[in-house]
Amino acid sequence: MTTDTDAVDRDLIERLRARGQRVTSQRLVINRMLRSRDQHVTAEEVLGAVTKTLPGTSLPTVYATLELFEQLGIVRRVNSGGGAVLFDSRTVDHHHLICRSCGAVQDLDHEVSLDGVLDAARETGFAPGRAAIVVDGVCASCGGEPSAS
């Protein structure tokens, strides 16, 4: 019987081989960790989680792997505004809410046409890949209140 881990590993192996990249134990373990969590993580959090399995893993290896995974479409980079770069294993188009107070990052699923923004970027000679909205504010836990509609 095929386990979820087998399917996760197979997907990564196919993506790596298609790009001529090596399959390493660090890449497999980091990918499994990302797939097992439904949250935005920093490279430091990834390192903390994978060193239990692979004690010799270094932070530069984690960063290099996350950058490769971003190129492969396995993670999305989310700039949290507070300096920390987060990685999101949810790669379907979606947006983010970021709390100025506690730094919490939350997915926001809402259909928004960003065609105008992408067109404007192209008009400047820029070749956009994708666009997303980041809503900055205060979460409910920190005192944000739902607005009256």
Buried (B, 14 or more C-beta within 10 A) or exposed (E): EEEEEEEBBEBBBEBBEEEEBEEEEBBBBBBBBBBEEEBBBBBEBBBEBBBEBBEEBEEEBBBBBBBBBBEBEBBBEBEBBEEBBBBBBBEEEBBBBBBBEEBBBEBBEEEEEBEEEBEEBEEEEEEEEEBEEBEEEBBEEEEBEEEEE
